[in-house]
């Protein structure tokens, strides 16, 4: 960087991102994560400058025109999802689709396979982590260069810090450019707490997502089917009000264990927040 102030900005941006991620990154991985983050910050800066340069002539309408390859990119994305699903086992694929597409909760899935809701939820988390890895590999048309790549990427995607230590993910990220490239989106998407769900609310489809999400978390606490329906209905009404009257907001669902087990739902929009505590 010829401009010292720009270099300082890049350093600060990198530090901010690393500090924000430090709570969910294995301490031994902080240095390689910082290096990969710095690379991405620099790349984003160049992309932003190029985008600004290409749009300087737009005095009124700053929206980019529809790209001629937009349909092609959408097709590639669908193909990548299909390919990633094919790489899952039959059981993983069947359970994941039943839950994510059909909206079947973990309790009913557990009854079908003779298991528990907790075990099914753990399987779903592993399947999602693997699906993210396979999707990125398919989308980028990348074949992992070594046998270590997939185990490292899966450990990062699932947020399993013990597994990250076992496969020495920190060293591998520094040695493998492919995994360094893929680690960033996996870091961002792979570490949401299993007892908390944050759902941005803006469209009608987000209402459905919120309803399914709170029902899924509440089902882990053995609420009755009637209670699950009441909880899901309450959250969907809150989400619908956000869409109708505020336009944009967020719903946070959290499982509580003390002093009593229950579910806390916080809805926010335009600076205001409402909170509901549901106990068993």
Secondary structure, 3 states (H helix, E strand, C coil): CCCHHHHHHHHHHHHHHHHHHHHHCCHHHHHHHHHHHHHHHHHHHHHHHHHHHHCCCCCCCCCCCCCCCHHHHHHHHHHHHHHHHHCCCHHHHHHHHHHHCCCCCHHHHHHHHCCCHHHHHHHHHHHHHHHHHHHHHHHCCCCCCCCHHHHHHHHHHHCCHHHHHHCCHHHHHHHCHHHHHHHHHHHHHCCCCCCEEEEEECCHHHHHHHHHHHHHHHHCCCCCHHHHHHHHHHHHHHHHHHHHHHCCEEEEEEEECCCCCEEEEEEEECCEEEEEEEEC
